[in-house]
Amino acid sequence: MKKSLGAKTIAYPTPVFIIGSYDPEGKANVMTAAWGGICCSKPPCMCIALRKATYTYQNIINKKAYTINIPSEELAYAADYFGIVSGKDEDKLSKAGLTAVKSDLVDAPYVKEFPMVIECKLIHTIEIGLHTQFIGEILDVKVDESAVDSKGIPNLDVLKPMAYAPEVGKYFGLGREVGAAFKMGKEIKER
Amino acid sequence: MKKSLGAKTIAYPTPVFIIGSYDPEGKANVMTAAWGGICCSKPPCMCIALRKATYTYQNIINKKAYTINIPSEELAYAADYFGIVSGKDEDKLSKAGLTAVKSDLVDAPYVKEFPMVIECKLIHTIEIGLHTQFIGEILDVKVDESAVDSKGIPNLDVLKPMAYAPEVGKYFGLGREVGAAFKMGKEIKER
């Protein structure tokens, strides 16, 4: 039997994305977002959903660009901090001791110390309710050289991306490999 | 130094969602989708992105409803199968030996053997490119009683949700707890 938990935003896993943007004075800001993901293969796009009250919201409206940074487990404390305070009140990167790097593709900064960044150009803005969804075309994905194998495939043992678990209120690392996609289901197909 | 991987759909983690829908004859269909996530808190909403060529696409257009099922690791092989074949060609649930249950809230089926389901009513359709994004309002979240603790919080050790890793092409379980959200970053705030 299933138990009803009500109309709540609960799904697993959700990502831990750090959104990079510039304010009107050119100050780099970052905020944490778990509401988002990939939303189109051609053109390659990612969506993120933010409240209008965030500092990042207005930055993205102004600059039509953002980065999605993927922090490793080691910097979970910084990723969490970026979701606790507003860029209106603090220079978050400076306080966390992390470094903004200007993207050469979009008018947005990324975080040097995070091992992966996705650079996005805003192409759609959808008003949903409390959250506004931004859809951005992916112009490039950059990964630390140490976290890419010889075939150019990201190495998750080095990247150590995290998942956020709503309602549970915790971050988790990725765990054991369950199987190969587009392969482990073939046994059923061939029945 | 960061290495450029190009304009590709790479982000970690992405979810393993099984989308439930009814075809015009009332046959339950399921497909796997990793392009999706939560996209609004009020109203609570989730988005999924599908290609128009999928059987599910037309089902959702017709019924204006879908479910998002979250499979556990044990049923990874079925989740993978649901992404390999089309409901146009096979009765996927029957072939996998799984059971469709009609939602009492929306005109869509969910999968009894998967421990969690999110029932969604279509509220927005956004044409992006190869993929169309459906935004659905969450009407309820249902979880197996065995996977909810005494406080009504999902127990991830029982749910065992998976993450899909694009480019790597593998499914992973969730791993060790990294820390508590909205807590572990407070140390930086208080600096």
Interface residues (C-beta under 8 A of the other chain):
Chain A: M1 K2 K3 S4 L5 G6 A7 K8 T9 I10 A11 Y12 P13 T14 P15 F17 A34 W35 G36 G37 I38 C39 C40 S41 K42 P43 P44 C45 M46 C47 A49 R51 I68 I70 E73 A76 Y77 A78 A79 D80 Y81 F82 G83 I84 V85 E90 K95 A96 M116 V117 I118 I123 H124 I126 I128 G129 L130 H131 Q133 I135 E137 I138 L139 D140 V141 K142 V143 D144 E145 V148 G152 I153 P154 L156 L159 P161 M162 A163 Y164 A165 P166 E167 V168 G169 K170 Y171 F172 G173 L174 G175 R176 E177 V178 G179 A180 A181 F182 K183 M184 G185 K186 E187 I188 K189 R191
Chain B: M1 K2 K3 S4 L5 G6 A7 K8 T9 I10 A11 Y12 P13 T14 P15 F17 A34 W35 G36 G37 I38 C39 C40 S41 K42 P43 P44 C45 M46 C47 A49 R51 I68 I70 E73 A76 Y77 A78 A79 D80 Y81 F82 G83 I84 V85 E90 K95 A96 M116 V117 I118 H124 I126 I128 G129 L130 H131 Q133 I135 E137 I138 L139 D140 V141 K142 V143 D144 E145 V148 G152 I153 P154 L156 L159 P161 M162 A163 Y164 A165 P166 E167 V168 G169 K170 Y171 F172 G173 L174 G175 R176 E177 V178 G179 A180 A181 F182 K183 M184 G185 K186 E187 I188 K189 R191
